[in-house]
Amino acid sequence: MIYLKQRKLYAFINGCEMKKSFISKFFRVFFYCVSITFLNIAMQIAAAILLLFAVMVFRISRSLMTGTPYSLSEADITAIAHDILLPSFILSAFLTFGIIWLAHVIFNRPFIKRLSVNKASFASISAAFVIGCSLQMPIIYIMDIIQRAGIAPELFDRYAKALEPLTENQNIILQIIAIGIVGPILEEVLFRGLIFHQLRKNIPLVYAVIIQAALFGISHLNVIQGTYAFFIGILLALSFVWSRSLLLPAALHIGMNLSGIFMSEYGEYIDNTTTFAILIFSVLLAIAGITYLYSKSKTASEDITARP
C-alpha cells in the first residue's frame, strides 16, 4: 500500500516537472519569436527617426555654413519623411540583422547555421522566383473582387494609404533595392530562417507553419496586407520545408515584391484583355511552379508530418 502511494507520488511529481518544463520551453520559444517580430518593427521606426534627425541636422548645418536662415518650423516634415522612407527601410534591415546577430553571439547561439542557407539547384530557385512573380496578379484580382463587393471599404482605404508613400514619387531603383531585394531577404532571415527554425524544433510542423505565417502577417501592420501575407507566409514556409534551403523562399519573396513594383509602376498601361490573359497565365504558371517544387522534394510527405 505504501509502495503504491509512493509510485503515485513519484508519478505526480514527474508529471508536474514535465508540465513545468513544457511551459518554460513554450514561453522561451514564444518570447524568442515575438521579440524578433517586434524588433523588426521597432528598427523600422528607429531608422526613420534617425534619418529624419540626420536630415534636419544636415540642413541646419548647411544653413549655418552658407548663412542662409533655416528654421525647424519651416521644415516640411511630411516631404522629408517621404524622401527618407525607402532609405530607412534599408537602414532598418541592417540594424535588425546586426542586433539579432550580436544577440546570438552574446548568448552563444548559432546564427548562420539556423538560417539553413543550403545549396539549391538553379532550376528550383528560378521556379520559386517565377512563382513569386506569378502570384502578384491573382492577389490583385482577388483583392479587386472583394473591394468591388463593398467588403470592408475602410480597411482597403487604409491599405491604399499605407502603400501610397512606398510607390508614389519614389525612385524606382530605391524601390527595387528596398522593397524588391533587401526587404524580402531580411524577412526570410527573420521569419523562415530564425522564427520558423525555432518553432519547428519545439512544436508540430503544421502549427509551426501557421504561427510563423501569423507573425509574418502581423508584422505588416495592416489588416489587408497582413491577411494575404499570412497565406503567402504559409507557401514560403512550405517552399523552405520542401527544399531545406532559405534560398527558395527568398527567391519567391523577391519575385513577388519585384512584380508588385512593376505592377504599381506600369499596371495602369495594361488594357483589360491583356490583364486577363496575364492573370490566366500567372495562375497556370504558379500551379506548375508549385507542383514542380513539391515534386523535386523526395521527402516532402515526411517533412509535412514530422519534426526535423
Contacts in CASP RR format, 6 or more apart in sequence:
PFRMAT RR
TARGET T0000
AUTHOR 0000-0000-0000
METHOD contacts of the structure
MODEL  1
MIYLKQRKLYAFINGCEMKKSFISKFFRVFFYCVSITFLNIAMQIAAAIL
LLFAVMVFRISRSLMTGTPYSLSEADITAIAHDILLPSFILSAFLTFGII
WLAHVIFNRPFIKRLSVNKASFASISAAFVIGCSLQMPIIYIMDIIQRAG
IAPELFDRYAKALEPLTENQNIILQIIAIGIVGPILEEVLFRGLIFHQLR
KNIPLVYAVIIQAALFGISHLNVIQGTYAFFIGILLALSFVWSRSLLLPA
ALHIGMNLSGIFMSEYGEYIDNTTTFAILIFSVLLAIAGITYLYSKSKTA
SEDITARP
25 202 0 8 1.000
26 202 0 8 1.000
29 198 0 8 1.000
29 199 0 8 1.000
29 202 0 8 1.000
29 203 0 8 1.000
32 195 0 8 1.000
32 198 0 8 1.000
33 195 0 8 1.000
33 198 0 8 1.000
33 199 0 8 1.000
33 211 0 8 1.000
33 212 0 8 1.000
33 215 0 8 1.000
34 215 0 8 1.000
36 100 0 8 1.000
36 190 0 8 1.000
36 194 0 8 1.000
36 195 0 8 1.000
37 190 0 8 1.000
37 191 0 8 1.000
37 195 0 8 1.000
37 215 0 8 1.000
37 218 0 8 1.000
37 219 0 8 1.000
39 96 0 8 1.000
39 99 0 8 1.000
39 100 0 8 1.000
40 92 0 8 1.000
40 96 0 8 1.000
40 186 0 8 1.000
40 187 0 8 1.000
40 190 0 8 1.000
40 219 0 8 1.000
41 219 0 8 1.000
41 221 0 8 1.000
43 92 0 8 1.000
43 95 0 8 1.000
43 96 0 8 1.000
43 99 0 8 1.000
44 88 0 8 1.000
44 89 0 8 1.000
44 92 0 8 1.000
46 92 0 8 1.000
46 95 0 8 1.000
47 88 0 8 1.000
47 89 0 8 1.000
47 91 0 8 1.000
47 92 0 8 1.000
47 95 0 8 1.000
48 81 0 8 1.000
48 84 0 8 1.000
48 85 0 8 1.000
48 88 0 8 1.000
48 92 0 8 1.000
50 88 0 8 1.000
50 91 0 8 1.000
51 84 0 8 1.000
51 87 0 8 1.000
51 88 0 8 1.000
51 91 0 8 1.000
52 77 0 8 1.000
52 80 0 8 1.000
52 81 0 8 1.000
52 84 0 8 1.000
55 80 0 8 1.000
55 83 0 8 1.000
55 84 0 8 1.000
56 72 0 8 1.000
56 75 0 8 1.000
56 80 0 8 1.000
59 70 0 8 1.000
59 75 0 8 1.000
60 70 0 8 1.000
60 72 0 8 1.000
62 68 0 8 1.000
62 70 0 8 1.000
63 69 0 8 1.000
63 70 0 8 1.000
81 165 0 8 1.000
82 165 0 8 1.000
82 169 0 8 1.000
85 165 0 8 1.000
85 166 0 8 1.000
85 170 0 8 1.000
86 166 0 8 1.000
86 170 0 8 1.000
86 171 0 8 1.000
86 174 0 8 1.000
86 175 0 8 1.000
86 177 0 8 1.000
86 178 0 8 1.000
86 179 0 8 1.000
87 174 0 8 1.000
87 178 0 8 1.000
89 178 0 8 1.000
89 179 0 8 1.000
89 182 0 8 1.000
89 183 0 8 1.000
90 177 0 8 1.000
90 178 0 8 1.000
90 182 0 8 1.000
93 182 0 8 1.000
93 183 0 8 1.000
93 185 0 8 1.000
93 186 0 8 1.000
96 186 0 8 1.000
96 190 0 8 1.000
97 186 0 8 1.000
97 189 0 8 1.000
100 111 0 8 1.000
100 190 0 8 1.000
100 194 0 8 1.000
101 111 0 8 1.000
103 109 0 8 1.000
104 110 0 8 1.000
104 111 0 8 1.000
104 114 0 8 1.000
105 111 0 8 1.000
114 193 0 8 1.000
114 194 0 8 1.000
114 197 0 8 1.000
114 198 0 8 1.000
115 189 0 8 1.000
115 193 0 8 1.000
115 194 0 8 1.000
115 197 0 8 1.000
115 246 0 8 1.000
116 193 0 8 1.000
116 197 0 8 1.000
116 240 0 8 1.000
116 244 0 8 1.000
116 245 0 8 1.000
116 246 0 8 1.000
117 245 0 8 1.000
117 246 0 8 1.000
117 247 0 8 1.000
118 243 0 8 1.000
118 244 0 8 1.000
118 245 0 8 1.000
118 246 0 8 1.000
118 247 0 8 1.000
119 245 0 8 1.000
119 247 0 8 1.000
120 243 0 8 1.000
120 245 0 8 1.000
120 247 0 8 1.000
120 248 0 8 1.000
121 296 0 8 1.000
124 243 0 8 1.000
124 248 0 8 1.000
124 292 0 8 1.000
124 293 0 8 1.000
124 296 0 8 1.000
125 247 0 8 1.000
125 248 0 8 1.000
125 251 0 8 1.000
126 251 0 8 1.000
127 289 0 8 1.000
127 292 0 8 1.000
127 293 0 8 1.000
128 239 0 8 1.000
128 247 0 8 1.000
128 248 0 8 1.000
128 249 0 8 1.000
128 251 0 8 1.000
128 252 0 8 1.000
128 293 0 8 1.000
129 251 0 8 1.000
129 252 0 8 1.000
129 254 0 8 1.000
129 255 0 8 1.000
130 255 0 8 1.000
130 285 0 8 1.000
130 289 0 8 1.000
131 235 0 8 1.000
131 239 0 8 1.000
131 252 0 8 1.000
131 285 0 8 1.000
131 286 0 8 1.000
131 289 0 8 1.000
131 290 0 8 1.000
131 293 0 8 1.000
132 252 0 8 1.000
132 253 0 8 1.000
132 255 0 8 1.000
132 256 0 8 1.000
132 259 0 8 1.000
132 286 0 8 1.000
133 255 0 8 1.000
133 256 0 8 1.000
133 258 0 8 1.000
133 259 0 8 1.000
133 282 0 8 1.000
134 259 0 8 1.000
134 281 0 8 1.000
134 282 0 8 1.000
134 283 0 8 1.000
134 285 0 8 1.000
134 286 0 8 1.000
134 289 0 8 1.000
135 232 0 8 1.000
135 235 0 8 1.000
135 256 0 8 1.000
135 259 0 8 1.000
135 282 0 8 1.000
135 286 0 8 1.000
136 256 0 8 1.000
136 259 0 8 1.000
136 260 0 8 1.000
136 263 0 8 1.000
136 282 0 8 1.000
137 259 0 8 1.000
137 263 0 8 1.000
137 275 0 8 1.000
137 278 0 8 1.000
137 279 0 8 1.000
137 282 0 8 1.000
138 279 0 8 1.000
138 282 0 8 1.000
138 283 0 8 1.000
138 286 0 8 1.000
139 228 0 8 1.000
140 263 0 8 1.000
141 279 0 8 1.000
143 156 0 8 1.000
143 224 0 8 1.000
143 228 0 8 1.000
146 152 0 8 1.000
146 156 0 8 1.000
147 153 0 8 1.000
147 156 0 8 1.000
152 223 0 8 1.000
152 224 0 8 1.000
155 222 0 8 1.000
155 223 0 8 1.000
155 224 0 8 1.000
156 224 0 8 1.000
158 222 0 8 1.000
158 223 0 8 1.000
158 224 0 8 1.000
159 222 0 8 1.000
159 223 0 8 1.000
159 224 0 8 1.000
159 225 0 8 1.000
162 221 0 8 1.000
162 222 0 8 1.000
162 225 0 8 1.000
163 225 0 8 1.000
163 264 0 8 1.000
166 175 0 8 1.000
166 179 0 8 1.000
167 175 0 8 1.000
167 261 0 8 1.000
167 264 0 8 1.000
167 265 0 8 1.000
172 261 0 8 1.000
172 265 0 8 1.000
175 261 0 8 1.000
176 258 0 8 1.000
176 261 0 8 1.000
179 257 0 8 1.000
179 261 0 8 1.000
180 254 0 8 1.000
180 255 0 8 1.000
180 257 0 8 1.000
180 258 0 8 1.000
180 261 0 8 1.000
181 254 0 8 1.000
181 258 0 8 1.000
183 257 0 8 1.000
184 250 0 8 1.000
184 253 0 8 1.000
184 254 0 8 1.000
184 255 0 8 1.000
184 256 0 8 1.000
184 257 0 8 1.000
185 250 0 8 1.000
185 253 0 8 1.000
185 254 0 8 1.000
187 216 0 8 1.000
187 219 0 8 1.000
187 253 0 8 1.000
188 236 0 8 1.000
188 246 0 8 1.000
188 249 0 8 1.000
188 250 0 8 1.000
188 253 0 8 1.000
189 246 0 8 1.000
191 212 0 8 1.000
191 215 0 8 1.000
191 216 0 8 1.000
191 219 0 8 1.000
191 233 0 8 1.000
191 236 0 8 1.000
192 212 0 8 1.000
192 236 0 8 1.000
192 237 0 8 1.000
192 240 0 8 1.000
192 246 0 8 1.000
192 249 0 8 1.000
193 240 0 8 1.000
193 246 0 8 1.000
195 212 0 8 1.000
195 215 0 8 1.000
196 208 0 8 1.000
196 209 0 8 1.000
196 212 0 8 1.000
196 237 0 8 1.000
196 240 0 8 1.000
199 207 0 8 1.000
199 208 0 8 1.000
199 211 0 8 1.000
199 212 0 8 1.000
200 208 0 8 1.000
200 307 0 8 1.000
200 308 0 8 1.000
201 307 0 8 1.000
201 308 0 8 1.000
203 211 0 8 1.000
204 307 0 8 1.000
205 241 0 8 1.000
205 303 0 8 1.000
205 304 0 8 1.000
205 305 0 8 1.000
205 306 0 8 1.000
205 307 0 8 1.000
206 304 0 8 1.000
208 237 0 8 1.000
209 234 0 8 1.000
209 237 0 8 1.000
209 238 0 8 1.000
209 241 0 8 1.000
210 234 0 8 1.000
212 233 0 8 1.000
212 237 0 8 1.000
213 229 0 8 1.000
213 230 0 8 1.000
213 231 0 8 1.000
213 232 0 8 1.000
213 233 0 8 1.000
213 234 0 8 1.000
213 236 0 8 1.000
213 237 0 8 1.000
214 230 0 8 1.000
216 229 0 8 1.000
216 230 0 8 1.000
216 232 0 8 1.000
216 233 0 8 1.000
216 236 0 8 1.000
217 225 0 8 1.000
217 226 0 8 1.000
217 227 0 8 1.000
217 229 0 8 1.000
217 230 0 8 1.000
217 233 0 8 1.000
218 226 0 8 1.000
219 229 0 8 1.000
220 226 0 8 1.000
220 229 0 8 1.000
232 253 0 8 1.000
232 256 0 8 1.000
235 252 0 8 1.000
235 290 0 8 1.000
236 249 0 8 1.000
236 252 0 8 1.000
236 253 0 8 1.000
237 249 0 8 1.000
239 248 0 8 1.000
239 249 0 8 1.000
239 252 0 8 1.000
239 293 0 8 1.000
240 246 0 8 1.000
240 248 0 8 1.000
240 249 0 8 1.000
241 297 0 8 1.000
241 300 0 8 1.000
241 303 0 8 1.000
241 304 0 8 1.000
242 248 0 8 1.000
242 293 0 8 1.000
242 294 0 8 1.000
242 296 0 8 1.000
242 297 0 8 1.000
242 300 0 8 1.000
242 303 0 8 1.000
243 293 0 8 1.000
243 296 0 8 1.000
243 297 0 8 1.000
248 293 0 8 1.000
270 278 0 8 1.000
294 300 0 8 1.000
297 303 0 8 1.000
END
